[in-house]
Amino acid sequence: MTIGLLLSYDANHQHVVSISIFVAVLCLSVVSGHCFSQSRWTSESAIAILIGCIAGMGILLFSRGKSSHILMFDAELFFTYLLPPIIFNAGFGMKKKQFFHNFITIMLLGGTGVFISTAIIVAGCWWLFPKIGFNGLGIREYLALGAIFSSTDTVCILHVLSQDQTPRLYSLLFGEGVVNDATAVVFFKVFRKINVSKIGGGVAFHVLWDFLWLFLASTAFGVAIGLLTALTLKTFYFGRHSTNREVALLMLMAYLSYVLAELLTLSVILTVFFCGILMSHYAWYNITEHSRVTTRHILSTLSFIAETFIFLYVGMDVFDIEKWKMIDMSVKKIFGLNFILFILVGLGRAAFVFPLCSLSNFISSDAERSMLTLKHQVIIWWAGLTRGAVSIALAYKQFTISGVTWNPLHSTMITSTISIVLFTNLVLGIFTKPLVSLLTHQTQNNNEQQDTFPKEELILPLLSSDKDSTSSSFVLVRRSLSALMETLVHTIHFYWRKFDDACMRPFFGGLAVPVWEPSE
Amino acid sequence: MTIGLLLSYDANHQHVVSISIFVAVLCLSVVSGHCFSQSRWTSESAIAILIGCIAGMGILLFSRGKSSHILMFDAELFFTYLLPPIIFNAGFGMKKKQFFHNFITIMLLGGTGVFISTAIIVAGCWWLFPKIGFNGLGIREYLALGAIFSSTDTVCILHVLSQDQTPRLYSLLFGEGVVNDATAVVFFKVFRKINVSKIGGGVAFHVLWDFLWLFLASTAFGVAIGLLTALTLKTFYFGRHSTNREVALLMLMAYLSYVLAELLTLSVILTVFFCGILMSHYAWYNITEHSRVTTRHILSTLSFIAETFIFLYVGMDVFDIEKWKMIDMSVKKIFGLNFILFILVGLGRAAFVFPLCSLSNFISSDAERSMLTLKHQVIIWWAGLTRGAVSIALAYKQFTISGVTWNPLHSTMITSTISIVLFTNLVLGIFTKPLVSLLTHQTQNNNEQQDTFPKEELILPLLSSDKDSTSSSFVLVRRSLSALMETLVHTIHFYWRKFDDACMRPFFGGLAVPVWEPSE
């Protein structure tokens, strides 16, 4: 016997069923991920995608292929609830020294790289799609495809590399991932408001200007909120601590940075990322030990759940049967289309990873840190081939209205995006772990040494790299350029450190000496 | 200059503005609550309500009285997102020994009490409303009013009493609050499906039967999910721990218990409450030290945020200007209506607190625990007069459709509920802290002694209360009844303890010896 339902309950019943199934499957993935976490050939993300596929198939069979709306990917949900905690946690848990040391390389790969990759993908699609008889896309849609297939999967990379074993590679790939996502989303936004009739040099300049403005404004805003939080915690909690209030304030301010960035139409990803960095650098030191443990683990748990959620979601979305049914193309043509897209993704990434890494090697001196060897570059190229939830979310934004489309071309683009994401995650993903361990094995010791090196170096006198005695004019030019860059970077670091220790930390928190009584 | 907005963004702009304002005000309340937390005359809840009022007035002035939809109380939001974490945390953080020791009294007050209170409020409204010229409510609406004004504010009580200083009173009032909320919500549900044309003795029986079934089924379901979680954590995390996964699994299973209870149309409050108790009794012992700290604080922080949110919400809701405008009654009549409701609330509570406490005293022996003195009974009566968010949420459910109503009678009922909630929180609230400290001051030492007493007692031989030597027949009857109850309770406790230690704990977790390596 049952109790009478509230009126509004009836309407929500289907919704509650979906949530129940989803949460149960999520629990299952957490447990399965744990069981397979030591495996060499699978990653947790691949397992979550597979479980998602199985669950999706099960639901489809159970509903007799009628409707798959229960599984529909919701781009709003993704950008609103799932991505921010992942990015905030990334900023909060990141090794800041590594990130800022590799700042120039990261900006080259994540910023300039997306320009190059987008250009190649757009040009390639424009040239090749009509050749296999796939016509009908407009220029705005070609541009959107460029942004969609240029955003790498930040999450997947984090699972494959270890921050402790290969900190430099981790920091480079991860930093690139965040900047790359932000850039791709900004491009996507800009492309949507481009006036298609007047495309020229001005547009490229406009895109660049928008990107720079957005980057600086979002960073500054995230930094401001982070500092405000640190100051509030330091001022109000002087001498009297309450774990609940501290944790609550930290979480609420993080969320506030996110909603305000959304309100000010800034880049949410960048704001949240820099807010996380600032909070972990200052605010974290103004709270009790229990609050620190709690904050650290709340954030990484939220991030973990969001990641698992996303991969499950992608897996379940494979059986968006309505879109598959709508495609009126031969299997051969679909295969050709996906092949072209995949090759363009690979080419687009190769076209900026290898040149830009070489440039990065050129402008940094040997003594400072080792070169990015060809092996490193291959890892960077390969690991960044994976396309993830950002691509899918952007594709749904571009080619559907609230997840629904009646245009066969648009359905094809959605299913192609899903196919590329599945292929790069499941097929390429199998080889990523072995490849990375093969390539980093020899260089690991070397790497570890380099990575612990900069710690003391920052306060050592600058410009002491006189080991190399070759003196061709090319090497001389290179050395003087390197020296200039190094001096610049070192000077900034040196004065920042001085300023941070003398002014920022005493004011915002983060001194070695705790500000509260040890008894609390 | 701004960056192009996504299409869907435009539609959400107003929504983002509301959220931003709300989160900012929430941060402000957390900080203000901290500043005033030592004050004798205010409670944090009163401060949150006041800040909510001020913010609501500010928004209303800023929008020039046009629309107050930004502030509308959403009953779904309340029952779906705000109440469950509070109740789960209550179960998780509760002193279980106290709760189960006072189980009979709690069930008397929380279960039977609501019956009595509802009956008095319904009868009183039925008799008095027409006398002041307020006609037009149907029988279903009178019944709903009984349920709406019988649910006490669980949250407010917790702020006033201390679990460490007066554990028995805290446990009684808190336990009553949870059972009371559950009962009131169940009554409300049942009343909504009553066939008004055939009201008779059968209906009362039906309501009782529904309540019992719901109570047992919800408890059993919560217990089952709690045990499943404990077992999963124990089985899968054998020897290899991961804080993120453990915390994630615990939170997801708690959420799953909630959605499944909703799906099975059980009482969400009871399921979540018992799931929390079971998880803290077994599952909590199967996880790492970091996971324990994190879980404990995540839950209490979530609960803290939800509570602050609710009080802010209630405060902001005072200026639901559309409902106030719609009332076509004189100020005198409105005042009379609210006065009647308030007197009925007080009478309804007095009518069950004093008799049922006396009954509870009658069936429990002196040696076991002290009587509930008149002072205790006054505290229980007074503290439970406060009406809170559950009342408001139920009123919105009954008298509006998605927060909107065009019926002046219904608008009047909404504003009366808000007035009673404000009055009991802000005006009565001022005297609660002084009253409690005045009345508990003398009995505190006595109380503490009693409360630590049962610890060893459970394993002592039963039936040893031979202090009293009066021997009138009444006392004899009473003593034998007490002895019977005590024997029953003690026997159950004793065998439960034995069973728990011998079978449950080794299987589900919770042994004194940790199951993981101390190094982790």
Interface residues (C-beta under 8 A of the other chain):
Chain A: M1 T2 I3 G4 L5 L6 L7 S8 Y9 N12 H13 V16 V17 I19 S20 V23 A24 L26 C27 V30 V31 G33 H34 C35 S37 E76 V186 K189 V190 R192 K193 D210 W213 L214 T232 F236 Y237 R240 S242 T243 N244 R245 V247 A248 L249 M251 L252 M253 Y255 L256 V259 L260 E262 L263 T265 L266 H290 S291 V293 T294 H297 I298 S300 T301 F304 I305 T308 K397 S402
Chain B: M1 T2 I3 G4 L5 L6 L7 S8 Y9 N12 H13 V16 V17 I19 S20 V23 A24 L26 C27 V30 V31 G33 H34 C35 S37 E76 V186 K189 V190 R192 K193 D210 W213 L214 T232 F236 Y237 R240 S242 T243 N244 R245 V247 A248 L249 M251 L252 M253 Y255 L256 V259 L260 E262 L263 T265 H290 S291 V293 T294 H297 I298 S300 T301 F304 I305 T308 K397 S402
